[in-house]
Amino acid sequence: MQNSRQSINIRTVKIFKRIADWFARHPNGTDILITLAFAVLAMLNLYVNWGTYSRIPSYVAVILTLLVILPLAFRRRYPLGVLSFMTLAVITFRTFSIPESDFISYALLLAFFNAGAYGQQRLRNWVRGASFLLVVGWLTYSIFFQQRGSDLPAQTILYQVSVVLLNVFLFAAAWWIGEVFRIRNLREVELQERTRQLEKERDENARRAVMDERVRIARELHDVVAHHVSVMGIQAGAARRILKQQPDKANDVLSQIEASSRQAVAELQRLLGFLREDNQIDDIAPQPGLKQLDYLVQQMRLTGLTVSVKKEGTEISLPPGVDLSAYRIIQEALTNTLKHAGPVNADVTIRYLRDALELEIRDNGPKVPQTDRETKGRGLIGMRERVALHGGDFSAGGMAAGGFSVKAKLPLTGWKK
């Protein structure tokens, strides 16, 4: 039995919830239903209280009643116009002393509330104030001046005063409730707008993150592939030239090519493996740093490039991002020297400053047009992007006496040893 009652209660709640959802989704239909309900109840009240009252024809009373009630169907779309029209209609209605009263007053209060909740900012208070003064003023006049010749007892006068005060209170309450609903509606609109803005920013951030990640991965792929392929190309050319005269040395060079190719393949496999797997920590391996600089220099020397490294200042522990970028910049600069100038001399200077790390890579290659290296490949672009990522300074170009220079400054602001 108890389960049956609970089941009935649950079904009842679901029915009321569906009805409430329908009203929320169809505000215009809700207004029409409320208007029809008011009209039916007002007609019934008019019929019951009409009796032998015959100062005006009954159809005139019906028309005036409907003129007061029916505009409620447009109370959300034209709140101020509906209140203005209904105020004049109610005063006209009262002027004929039609016996129906309750539902006419309720309808006017509902229109007064909607004017505050949905009316325009500039005219809302003016229209409500005028409506309030007209209705209360006419009510006060009809009670205290139209009947001043009558000998009214004190009890009747007190009742009439209470009627006026009650109407003032009801209009004030409708005014306040309308303001509360207006503020709530404004907050809902602001919240919806803020939600849309946050969703837009979230999508934009997601697109930007994807683009940044694609650029970062492209930069890593370029640094890995370009370096190893360039080294292998130079080594292969050297091996071809000495293959017949110095087969043992050529064999050593081929071994270096084999090692470089394997390392390149291993690094590419790690990068591609990272891209294929989901939920990976943002840590693309390998992540070399300046500690691997000696191995890089050894590789470049095997290609015939003479590399010297000079360190200035007190060597400190670098942030991982700065360490990786410094290594990649030196790697790319030496690779560019090898590609564009051949086996020349290159000097690498690393300066450890208090708040920054400075890099300078210079070579004594032949003098080339200013934009020759800048327009071939993406090496300089990648180096510039890495420096910009850390908010540093970057410059690169040919020198007056010949050769090429790359300078980069990577800030260490906020990093503690």
N, C-alpha and C positions, 0 to 999 in steps of 0.2 A: 504494500500500500504506500509506504513511504517512498519507495523507488518510483512508483507511478506519479506521485505528486512532484517529485524532483524532475521527472521527465517533462511533466506539463509545464513546470516553472521554466525549465530550460527552453522549451519550444516557445513559450510566451516571450521570454527575453529576446530570443532570436527574431521573432516577428516584429517586436517593437524596434529592434536594432535595424532591421531592414527598412521599416517605415521611416526611421530617423535618417538613414542613409539616403533614401529616396528624396526626402525633403531637402537634404543638404546638397544633393546633386541637381535638383530642379528648383531653384529659387523662384523663378517666374510662376511655375505651377503651384508652388506653396502660396505665393501671394494671391493667386486666383482662388484657391480653395479657402483661404482665410477670408477673402472678400465675400465669397458666396455664403460662408457661414455667418458672417456679420449681417449680410442682407436678409437671410432667412430668419435669423433671430430677431432682427429689427422689425421685419414684417409681422412676425407672430406677436411681438410685444405691441406693435401698433394696432393690430386687430383686437387683441385682448383689452387694451385700454381705450379703444375708440368709443365704445358705448353709444350714447346718444349725442356725442359731441358732433355738431354739424355746422361749425362756423365756416369751414371751407369744405369743398367736396373731397371725398375720400381719395379720389385718384390724384388730386393735387398733393395730398399728404404723402401718398405712395411715391410720387415723382420726386418730391423734396427729400424724402428719406433715401431713395436710391441715389440722388445727386450727392448726398453726403457720404454714402457708403462705397459706391462703385469706384471712385478714384483710387481707393486703396490698392486696386490691382496694379497700379503703376507707381506705388510708393517707393520702390527702389530705383526705378529708372528716372523718375522726375520727382524727387522728394520735396523740393521747395515749391514747385508748381502745385503739387497735390495738396500740400499744407495750406497754401494761399487760397486755392479754390474751396477746400473743405471748410476753412475758417469762415469765408463769406456765406457758404451754404448753411453752416450751422447757425449763424446769426439770423439768416433768413428763416430757417426752420423754427428757431425760437420766437421770432417775431410773430409767427402765426399761432403760437401757443399750442402746437401739436402735442398731444399727451405723451407720445413715446419720448424717452429721454436717455436711458442708461446706455444703450448700445451706440447711440450717436456720440455720446461723450467718450466712450471707449475708443471708437474709431478715430475721433479727433486726437486723442492722446497718442494713439499708435502712429498717426501721421506726424505728430509733433516729435515723437521719438525718432522716426525715420529721417526727418529733416536734420536732426543733429547727428545721426549716425552716418548718413550717406550724402548730405548736402555739400555744396561747394563751399570752400573756405571763406570766400569774401562775403557771400550773401547769407550764409547759414544763420548767424546770430541776428542779423537784421530781420530776416523773415520770421524767425521764431519769436523775437521780441515783439514784432508788430502783431503777430497772431495772439500772443499772450495778452498784450494790452487790449486788443479788440475784444477778445472773449471775456476776460475778467471785467473789463470796463462795461461791456454791455450787460453782463450778469449783475454787476453792482447797480447799474442804473435801473434795470428792470425790477430789482428787489426793493431798493430804497427810495426811488423817485417815482416810479409808475404807481406805487401803492402808498405814497405819502399821505394821501387824503383819507386813507382807511384807518380805522381805529384798531391798530394791531396790538395785541398783548405783548408784554416783555418777552415771554417765552418764545413767541413766534419770531420776534426780532432777533433773539439770540440764535435761534435755529437758522435764520437766513444768514446771519453773520458767519455761523459755522459752515454753511454751504459755500460761501465765498472763500473762506480760509481753506476749506478742503480742496476747492478747485485750484487755488494758488499752490497748495502743497503738491497736488497731483501733477500740475504743469512743471513745477520745480523738479519733482522726481523724474519726470519724463525727460526734462532737459539734461539732468545729471546722468541718467542711464544712457541717453543718446551720446553724450560725450565719452562715457566709458567705452561704449561699443566702437565709436569712431577711433579712439586711441588704440583699441585692440586690433581693429582692422588695419590701421596704419602699421602697427608692429608686425602683423602677419604679412603685409605686403613687403615691408622692409626685410623680414626674415626670409621670405621667398626670394627676394632680389639678392640678398646676401648669399643664400644657398646656391642660386644660379651662378653668382659671381665666383663663389668658391669652387663649384663644379667646373666652371670655365677655367679658373686658375689651375685646378688640379689637372685637367686635361692638357692645358698648355705646359705645365711643369712636366707631365709625363712625356709629352712630345719632345720637350727640350732635353729631358733626361735621356730619351732614346737617341736623339741626335748627338748629344754629347758623348754617349757611350759608343755610338758608331764612329764618331771622329776619333775617340781615344783608341778604339780597337784598330781602326785603319792606320793610325799613327804607329801603334805597336807593330802591326804587320809590316808596314813600310820599313821601320827601323830594323826589324829582324831580317826581312827578305833582302832589302837593298844592300845592307852591309855584307851579308854572307855571299850573295850573288856577285857583288862587285869584287870581293876578295877572291872568290873562285875564278872569276873571269881573268883577273890579273895573273893569278897563279897559273892558270891553264895556258895563258900566252907565254909566260916565262918557261914553263915546262916544254912547250912545243919548240921554243928556240934552242933549248939546251939538251933536247932529248938525244940527239946523235953524238954530240961532243961530250956531254957529261951525264950519262945515263943514271949514275947513282944519285946525283943531285936532283935530276928530274924525277926520280922515284920518290925522293923525299918531298918534293913539291906536290906530286900527285897524292901522296899520303896526307899532306895538309889539306888538299882539295877535298879528299874523302872525309876527313875529320870535320871540315867546315860544312860540307853538305849534310852530314849526319846531325851536326848541331842545329843547323837550320831546320831540318825536318823535325827534329825533336821539339824545338821551340814552336814550330807551326802546329804540331800535334797537340801541344799543351794549350795553345790559344784556341784551336778548333774544338778541343774537348771542353774547354770552358764555355764556348758558345753553344754547344749541343746540350749541356746539362742545365737543369732548372735548379733554382734555389742555391746558386753558388755564391759564396762570399766574394765580394768584389776585390779579388786578389789574383790578378793574372800572373801566372808564373811562366818563365822565371822573371824575377825582378832584380836585375843587376844594379850595382852601385859603383861608386868610385873605388871600392875595394877590389873590384874586378878590372880596374883600369890597366894594371900591369899585363894581364892576359890579353886585353884588347891591343895594347901597344905591341906585344910580342907578335900577335897575328898580323898587324899592319906592317911590321918590320919584315916579316917573311915575304911580303909582296914586293919588297924593295923600297917601301916608304920609310925614310929615316925620321923617327919620332923621338923627341926629347920632351920630358915632363918636368915642370918646375912648380914647386908649391911654395906659397908665401903666406906668412901668418901662422897662427897656432891652429893645428888641425883639430876640428871638433866633430862630434857626432851630429849628423845631418838628419832632418826629417826624411822619412822614406820617399815622399814625393819629390822633394828637392834632390835627394841622392840619385833617384832614378832619372830625373830630367837632366841632371848634370852629366851623367854617364851617356845618355842618349844624344845629347848635344855634341859632346866630344866625339862620339862614335860617328855621328852623321857628318860632322865637319871633316873628320879624317877620311871618311868614305868619299865625300865630295872632292877632297883634294886628290885622292887616288884616281877618281873617275875623270876629273877635268884637267889635272896637271900631271898625272903620272907619278912615278917614283921620285919625288923631290924630298926636300927637308920640311918637316912640320914641327912647330914648337907649340906645346900645350902649357899654358900657365893657369894655375888654380890659386886664387887668392881667398883666404879665409878672413873676412872682415868681421866686425863686431855684430853687424845686423844683416849681413848679406854674403853671398858666395859669388865671386866674379870668375868668369871663365874667358880665356882668350886663346884662340887657336889661329896660328898664322903659318903660312907656307911661303916658300920662295919660288913658286911656280912662275911660268911666263906671264907677262902682262896680257890681260884679256879685256875685251870690252866690258864696261861696267855691269851690263845686264846679262852677260853671257851665262854665268852660272845661275843667276836668279831666274832665268826663263826655262831652264832645263831641269825637269824633275820637280819633286815636291820636298826635297830635303830642307831647304831654307824655310819653306812654309811650315813644315813640321816643327823645326826648331823655334820659329817665331811663336807658334801656338803654345808650345810647352812653356816658354818664358811668360807669355801673356797669361797663362793659367795661374801662375804664381804672382802676377802683378809686377813683373820685373821689366827690365829694359833689354832690348836686343838690337844689334846692328851688324851688318855684314856688307862687304864690298871689296872691290879691288884696291890695292895700295898703289901709290904713285910710282914707287920704284919697282913694281911688279909683285906678283903674288896676291894672295887673298887673305882677308882677316875676318874672323867671326868673334864677336864679343857678346857676352850675355851676363846679366846681373840678376841673381835670384834672391829675393828678400828672405830673411829668416825671422821676420817679425812675429812675436808670440811664441817662438820655439825656445824651449829651455833645455839646457844641456843636462 
